[in-house]
Amino acid sequence: MKKRHSVRQYRKQKLEGEPLRALMEEVSLCNRESGLHIQLVTDEPEAFGGLLAGYGSFSGVENYFALIGPKGKELDAQLGYYGERLVLKAQELGLNTCWVAVTYRKGKCRCEVAPGEKLVCVIALGYGENEGVPHKNRPMEELCQVEGEKPEWFLRGMEAAMLAPTALNRQNFLISLVGNRVRLACKGTYSGLDSGILRYHFEQGAGTENFVWEEA
């Protein structure tokens, strides 16, 4: 989590061998667990060709995760959760990533969207020209609300959540704790995706054995 930052420029290095196999296996696991239809697309430059990619400062993107699933009010949060799981897996494998909601050509994505499904966004993937830079953090006190002293597991969860990517790096979220019940509230256009990403990070830091989620 600490090493992973958004990267928009990629080298012309093919995604193959063990990293490709491991990512395909992780996509399959995520889909089986969630019922989503996430797809790994490789050697495909069209989605990040043209003016939109230029506006987003993207270059060299030929691989991406297409985040797809059955339409429904929880879809964005689910895709955020499992998409970030794939992002961190890619980082473990020495790859770089960037969440992309707008600055790509949706109609050029080489993916399968079945009836009743929706392509929500993509995650650029590959070997970066650089490792990116850390985003700025708001003070933890502004991002959480706790009755009494913060348990050690909660602090670990907050530290992990503060490393999570959020829309425009605004960190428009609040994590509250009462007893062992944790509530997450997100604001903004991409609050669904953000909530899923943040949940995954918080769980990895805090340990799911220490708390239960309470719906906001």
N, C-alpha and C positions, 0 to 999 in steps of 0.2 A: 504493500500500500504506500509506503513512504517513497519508494523509488518510481512509482507509476505517475506520469504526468501526460497531459494531452500533447500529441505530436501530429503535425499537419504535413510535414515534408518527409517523403520516404525514398529510400534507395531502390534501384532496380535490381533487387535480389529476390529470387524466386522463393515462394513459400512451399517447402517440400520436406520429404523425409519425416523424421520423428516429430518435429513441431506440428506439421500438418496432420499427422496421424493422431497426435494427442489432442489437438483442437477438434478434429472431427468426432473423436470419442466423447469429448466433453460436451459438445453440442448435442450429441445423441442422448447423453445422460440427462442434460437439462430438459430436453423435449419429453423424454419419458417421465420425468418427475412432475412436469408442469402441465403437459398437454399443449404446449406451445409448438410453433412450427419455425423455429429459428434455423437459418441456413447459413453456411459458410460458403462464400463465393470467392473464387481465386482466379487470377490471370484475367481480370475483367476491368479495363480502363475506362469504359464508357460512362459509368455512373459518376465518376469524378472527372469527366472531361467537360470542356466548355466554360462559359462565363461564371456559372454558379460556383464551381470549384475555385475559380480565381478569386471571387469575392470572399470565399472562406479561407483563402491563402493555402489551399491544398495543392500538392504536387506529388506525382509518382504513386498515387494510390491505385492499386490494382487488386487489392483483396479487402474484403469487408464481411462483417456479420450482418445479415438482413434480419431485423427483428420483427417477426410476424407471429400472429396468433389469432384465435377466435375473437371476433368483436364482442365487447362487453365493457362494463365500467371499470373492471379491475385489470384490463389488459395492459395499460401503460405501466402500472406498478409491477405487474408480473414480469414484463419485459425489462424493466429497470433492474429488478432483482437478479434475474438470470443473465441479463446482458453484462452486468458488472461482475458476476461470477466468471464469465468468459474473459472479460477484460483482465482480471487479475491472473487468470490461468495463462493468458497470452504473455503477461509480464513475467511470470515465472519461467516461461520458455524463451525469454530473451527478445520478445517482440514488443512493439509499441502500438498504441491505439489512440483513437479520438472518437468520442460520441458526436454524431452528426444528425441534426434534426431537419435542417433546411438546405444547407449549401451543398446539395448533390442532386443529380437528375433521377428522380424517383422512377420515371418511365423507362429509364435505361437499365435499371437494376435487373441482373440476370437471376431472378428468383421466381419461385412458384408461390402465388397467392391464390389459395383455393376459395371457392364461394363461401361467404360467411367469415372470411379472414381479412385482416388488415395489416399492411406494412406500415409500421409506426415510425421507424427511423433506422439508421444503419450505424455501424461502428467501423471506422477505417482501421485497417490492420496491416502491419508489415514491419520491415526493418527501418527504423527512423534515421533520418539524417542527423538527428540529435536526440537527447533524452527528454526534451521539454523542460519546463521550469515549474516549480511549485506555485500553486495559487495562494493568494493572500487569505488569511483566516480572520474572521471576526473573533473577538474574545469569547472564550467558552461560556462566560457568565451570560452573554447575550443569546446563546444557543440552547441553553437548558434551564430547567426549572425543577428544583428538588426540595421536598420537605425534609429539613434536617440535614445531616451530614451526607455527602456523596460517598457511596460504597466504592471500594477499589474497582470492582467489576464495571460499575457505571462509568467511572473515569476512563477506564480502558475503552469502553464502548464509545464514549464521546470523542476520545482521541482518534479512533478509527473513523467515526462519522465525519470529523473535520477534515480528514484526508480524502473524502469522497468527492468526485466531480459533481457539480450542480449547475443548472442552467445559468450561463453567463457568469459563473463563479460567484453568484450572489449569496449563497448560503441562506436562502429564505426558509429556514426551518426552525422548529423548536422541539426539543425532546424533553418530556416531563417524566418525573418518577414519583410515584406514591407507593410506599411499601416495596413490593417487587414487581409492580405493574408499570410498564413503560408505554408512553403515548408519543407518537410522532405526528407533528402537524407541518405541512408544507404549503407554501403559497407560490403563485406564479403560473405562467402559461404551461410549463412542463412539470407541474407539481407531481403528477402521477409517476412519471419516470424518475424524478428526483426521490420520491418516497421509496420506491423500490431499491434504488441504488443505496440510499442511506440505510435502509433496513439491513441490506446485506453487509455493509461495512460495520454497522453497530453490532450485529450478531457475531461477526468474526472477532471483534474486539472484546465484547462483554461475555460471550459464551451463553448459548441459549439455555443452559441449565440454571442460570442465575435469575431469570426473569420471564415474564409473560407479556406479550403485546396486548395493549388495550386499544381498540379502534377509536380513532379521533372522531 
